[in-house]
C-alpha cells in the first residue's frame, strides 16, 4: 500500500476491498459500497466535525518555536467527565452541551511542520507545569506532563468564545507528511459533519455523500449517527503510539439507540462507518450488551481477543499493521484472513491513510473456510 497524497475525499478511482463473513475477498469500485448492504441493515456514522487542532507558537520560558497538536479532552478523574466536551445535558436544540473549561491533552513538537515526517520531528524544549505557551492569539499554560516529553495537559486562558475564535483563526488541521500541500479545514470535514469535537477526521465517512444516503433509504437500509471526538492517529513516537487511541468521549442520540434496537430485533446488521463508531457502540454495550442513549468515554482498546457485541461489519480506511486502527480490524477477522487481506491490499496497490481506499469487512463467522479472491467489475 502507498499513502494517498491528494486531499480528495471521494476520488472517482477509489477502490473497495470486501471481506465476507466466510472469509472470501472481492474488489469493487468504492462508489458501489451500498451494493453490499441489505434491506434492514442499519449504517451508523460519526458526525463529528474536525477542529483546527494544530497550533504553532512559542514556549515562553525558552523562546523556542513549537507545534501543539491537541489530542484529547482532559479527564476529570474525580467525576470521570471529559472537560471541554460533553455532559449529559442537551441544549434546547438538541446539541451537545460542553464544559466551559478549555482543557486538553496535547502532543508537543519542536520547530517544524507537517512537511517533516512525524517520527523525525524534534522534541520540544523541556516542558514543566506552569510553563506558558503563546499560540498565535491564544495563551495556554502547561498543567502537567503526562509521563512523556511530548505529552502534556494544558489549559487555555480567556473566555470560551475567545478560545474557539482563536482556534478558528490560528489553528490548522493536523496533517502528516504524506500529503504535501497544506490542508484546508473543509478538506477534513465529512459531508455529515456537525459538532466540532474531533481532533482528526473520522475519515471513513469520506466515502459517504448525500446521494448515497438517499440511495440507502430507498433500498430500506437505515442510517443513523453518533458523535465521537476522534483522536490523533500518530504521535511520531513508538512508545507513545502504543497508548493510542487515547480516551475518546462520545454521545449516542436517542434516535440512534432506538434504531439499533429495532434493526437488531428485526434481524438487520449493524454496519459501522469507521473504527470510531465501533469503539463507541461496543463501549456503550460493554456492561449489558445494550446500546442506550447518552454520553460515555471510550477507553477500551479493541483487538483480536475482543468480543464484538453490536457491530456486524465495518467500512473503514486501509490501515498499516501495528496501528491501533489495524488492531481493531483484528476483532472482525482471524489472523489468517487479515493476513490475506493485507497481502491483497499490497498486491493490488491500494492507497492508505485518510484519503485512501477502503475496506468493508463483515465479522468472520466461519474460520478455516475456503477463501476465494474474485474481482467485481
C-alpha positions, -999 to +999 in steps of 0.1 A: +000+000+000+011+036-007-002+067+011-028+087-007-012+121-014-042+142-026-068+155-002-098+143-023-125+127-002-143+108-030-119+102-059-135+085-089-109+057-088-114+049-051-115+012-045-131-011-020-119-045-008-149-065+006-143-094+031-174-116+035-183-134+067-170-166+052-135-150+046-138-146+009-124-115-006-136-094-036-128-060-051-151-033-063-153+005-070-159+022-037-188+041-052-207+008-051-203+001-014-240+002-007-245-027-031-230-049-003-257-038+023-291-054+027-326-041+034-330-039+072-293-031+078-285-001+099-255+020+088-240+042+116-215+071+110-196+095+132-209+131+126-181+149+145-166+178+127-128+182+129-111+210+149-082+230+135-061+213+162-026+221+151-013+253+167+022+269+161+037+292+186+063+298+212+073+281+245+076+313+265+102+302+291+128+294+264+115+313+234+116+281+214+093+275+184+068+247+190+038+230+174+010+219+197-014+192+184-045+190+205-051+153+210-079+148+235-101+163+263-086+163+298-104+138+320-116+150+354-106+118+373-129+125+402-161+127+381-150+108+350-162+138+329-141+150+299-137+187+303-144+208+272-166+181+256-199+167+266-221+164+296-253+145+297-272+178+292-285+189+258-294+224+247-329+233+236-319+225+200-307+190+210-270+198+206-242+186+229-237+208+259-200+213+265-180+223+295-167+258+298-132+247+308-108+246+278-085+218+290-069+194+266-043+166+263-018+177+237+013+164+218+040+190+215+068+191+189+098+213+185+102+236+155+089+225+121+057+215+105+039+186+087+064+186+058+088+167+081+077+131+089+062+130+124+087+104+136+115+127+126+101+158+144+124+171+172+113+170+208+100+203+223+120+221+250+117+206+285+081+212+295+071+218+331+038+226+349+031+263+348+050+270+316+032+295+293+027+289+256+019+317+231+000+301+202-009+329+179-038+348+195-041+322+222-024+318+255-022+285+273-004+270+303+010+235+309-009+218+337+011+185+338+035+164+318+019+130+312+048+106+316+064+115+282+084+146+270+058+152+242+026+146+260+010+172+283-022+185+296-028+222+290-054+248+296-062+279+275-067+313+291-097+335+284-133+331+278-145+300+258-158+320+229-124+338+226-106+304+227-128+289+199-124+321+179-086+319+183-086+282+172-106+291+141-083+320+132-049+304+140-054+266+140-049+243+111-059+207+106-035+182+119-015+169+089+012+144+081+039+144+055+023+120+030+000+149+018+025+175+005+001+205+003-014+223+033-049+211+042-079+234+044-104+228+071-131+218+046-107+190+034-112+172+067-149+178+073-170+149+062-203+156+043-222+149+075-200+169+099-219+185+128-204+193+162-167+203+160-151+180+186-128+157+166-090+162+165-086+143+133-113+134+109-135+103+112-123+097+077-142+065+069-171+088+064-154+105+035-169+077+014-204+090+021-223+117+003-260+126+005-268+108-027-255+075-011-276+082+020-307+087-001-300+055-021-297+036+012-330+049+024-346+040-010-333+004-005-346+000+030-312+005+046-313+026+078-289+054+085-280+070+119-252+089+136-232+091+168-207+118+178-173+107+190-143+130+195-119+111+172-083+114+184-050+115+167-036+086+147+002+091+153+024+109+178+057+102+160+070+082+190+066+044+191+063+043+229+036+069+229+018+054+199+013+022+219-010+042+241-033+051+212-061+055+209-064+080+238-098+081+256-125+095+233-158+109+246-189+101+227-227+108+225-253+084+213-286+101+204-320+086+215-329+081+178-297+061+171-302+039+202-338+032+192-327+025+156-302-001+168-329-018+189-353-020+160-327-032+135-313-059+157-348-072+167-357-074+130-326-093+121-307-064+105-270-060+107-252-030+124-226-016+100-202+009+114-186+036+092-152+037+108-133+025+138-146+054+160-182+041+156-171+006+166-154+020+197-184+040+208-210+013+202-190-015+218-181+006+248-218+016+253-228-021+252-200-034+273-220-037+306-252-054+294-250-058+257-274-030+250-267+004+234-286+031+253-287+068+246-263+092+264-227+100+268-196+080+277-158+078+272-145+050+250-114+040+269-110+004+256-087-010+231-103-034+207-082-062+191-080-099+183-093-110+217-122-086+218-158-098+216-180-076+194-215-075+208-231-049+185-212-043+152-215-068+124-195-051+097-172-021+093-165+002+064-130+016+071-099+030+055-070+008+048-046+007+078-010-003+083-001-033+105+008-021+140-016+008+141-044+009+166-069+010+137-054-022+123-056-038+157-093-030+158-099-047+125-085-079+140-116-080+162-135-088+130-111-113+114-088-141+124-051-138+118-051-159+087-078-139+070-064-105+079-030-116+066-047-125+033-064-091+033-031-073+038-015-093+011-044-084-013-042-047-005-004-047-011-006-068-043-032-046-059-018-012-048-045+001-025-039+036-011-038+040+026-043+069+051-073+092+054-078+100+017-071+065+005-092+035-005-115+015+018-123-020+031-157-034+040-153-062+065-181-085+078-174-101+111-160-135+104-184-163+111-167-193+096-130-198+104-109-220+083-134-216+054-121-218+019-112-182+008-115-170-028-103-140-045-126-125-071-129-092-088-162-074-092-164-051-122 
